[in-house]
Amino acid sequence: MTSEWQRGGGDTVVRDDWPEEPTPVLREWLPDNEDPARPTMVVATVDETGAPDGRTQLLTAWDASGFYLHSDDRARKVTQLAHEPRISLTMHLGADAHQITVQGVADPADAEELEWAFAHRSPYLQQLAWQNTVEFARLPRLDRVKAWEDFQADHPDGFTAPPTWTGHLVRPTRITFWVGSTVTASRRVEYTRSVPLGPLADSSWTVTQLAG
Ligand SMILES: Cc1cc2nc3c(=O)[nH]c(=O)nc-3n(C[C@H](O)[C@H](O)[C@H](O)COP(=O)(O)O)c2cc1C
């Protein structure tokens, strides 16, 4: 791919030579999976009544298969995904006026990936994975602080993943890149494919330019 990134005015970078598949753009727009500063995203699922349900989560990582997110298996979203695996992700990538939206299907992540993901969580988030329970949340504040400190003191060597640690791989059928601008109209470039199968870097994508 020839790269023709240009300063589009103000703080915005634009390109005209969009590749035939989305991975070169994902590689440019998203931090490396080893970067501890993870992007946040709004994760939308569908509840048992058919109503949309959204919340913020970290994008743990992405690879040739799709996008990974992690949670507790008692979370509402996990129950919802077991019944309705269709999902959307919305990432606003800050000052560069970039947004990535993803529509796809969520599959449970495999054991090896779960282990990798937990090892890449910060010590705070690893401890949270153990103590993020309804019982804990309902304690008075001072008791919560003390229980947190006590748990930390009991685990001087750090944490392994709790049995409730879980995650999903989102296999996309649609990835849309939104590019903002201060000197011209924003616009989107959308990659679509009919089935969420196969690696991202293949030739099954249709690329469409859309208004912002
Ligand atoms: C910045 C931010 C990042 C978050 N990251 C995660 C995450 O990676 N995984 C997670 O389960 N919850 C995360 N949360 C909490 C969720 O927004 C949500 O409250 C929780 O997962 C329960 O959601 P549910 O009951 O709809 O499943 C995050 C919240 C914020 C504000």
The ligand as a MOL file (V3000), in Angstrom:
LIG
                    3D

  0  0  0     0  0            999 V3000
M  V30 BEGIN CTAB
M  V30 COUNTS 31 33 0 0 0
M  V30 BEGIN ATOM
M  V30 1 C -13.2600 3.8930 30.9570 0
M  V30 2 C -13.9810 2.6240 31.3410 0
M  V30 3 C -13.4410 1.3970 30.9690 0
M  V30 4 C -14.1030 0.2280 31.3280 0
M  V30 5 N -13.5750 -0.9660 30.9080 0
M  V30 6 C -14.2310 -2.1170 31.1760 0
M  V30 7 C -13.7420 -3.3620 30.6640 0
M  V30 8 O -12.7320 -3.4580 29.9440 0
M  V30 9 N -14.4550 -4.4780 30.9720 0
M  V30 10 C -15.5860 -4.4270 31.7400 0
M  V30 11 O -16.1790 -5.4770 31.9830 0
M  V30 12 N -16.0720 -3.2750 32.2090 0
M  V30 13 C -15.4370 -2.1100 31.9400 0
M  V30 14 N -15.9400 -0.9170 32.4170 0
M  V30 15 C -17.1980 -0.9500 33.2050 0
M  V30 16 C -18.3930 -1.0600 32.2400 0
M  V30 17 O -18.6580 0.2160 31.6660 0
M  V30 18 C -19.6680 -1.6050 32.9030 0
M  V30 19 O -20.0640 -0.7930 33.9770 0
M  V30 20 C -19.5150 -3.0250 33.4140 0
M  V30 21 O -18.7540 -3.8100 32.5210 0
M  V30 22 C -20.8670 -3.6770 33.6380 0
M  V30 23 O -21.5880 -3.6450 32.4170 0
M  V30 24 P -22.8530 -4.5760 32.0840 0
M  V30 25 O -23.5780 -4.8300 33.3540 0
M  V30 26 O -23.6450 -3.7670 31.1190 0
M  V30 27 O -22.3350 -5.8230 31.4830 0
M  V30 28 C -15.3080 0.2780 32.0830 0
M  V30 29 C -15.8440 1.5180 32.4430 0
M  V30 30 C -15.1960 2.6680 32.0790 0
M  V30 31 C -15.8130 3.9950 32.4590 0
M  V30 END ATOM
M  V30 BEGIN BOND
M  V30 1 1 1 2
M  V30 2 1 2 3
M  V30 3 2 2 30
M  V30 4 2 3 4
M  V30 5 1 4 5
M  V30 6 1 4 28
M  V30 7 2 5 6
M  V30 8 1 6 7
M  V30 9 1 6 13
M  V30 10 2 7 8
M  V30 11 1 7 9
M  V30 12 1 9 10
M  V30 13 2 10 11
M  V30 14 1 10 12
M  V30 15 2 12 13
M  V30 16 1 13 14
M  V30 17 1 14 15
M  V30 18 1 14 28
M  V30 19 1 15 16
M  V30 20 1 16 17
M  V30 21 1 16 18
M  V30 22 1 18 19
M  V30 23 1 18 20
M  V30 24 1 20 21
M  V30 25 1 20 22
M  V30 26 1 22 23
M  V30 27 1 23 24
M  V30 28 2 24 25
M  V30 29 1 24 26
M  V30 30 1 24 27
M  V30 31 2 28 29
M  V30 32 1 29 30
M  V30 33 1 30 31
M  V30 END BOND
M  V30 END CTAB
M  END
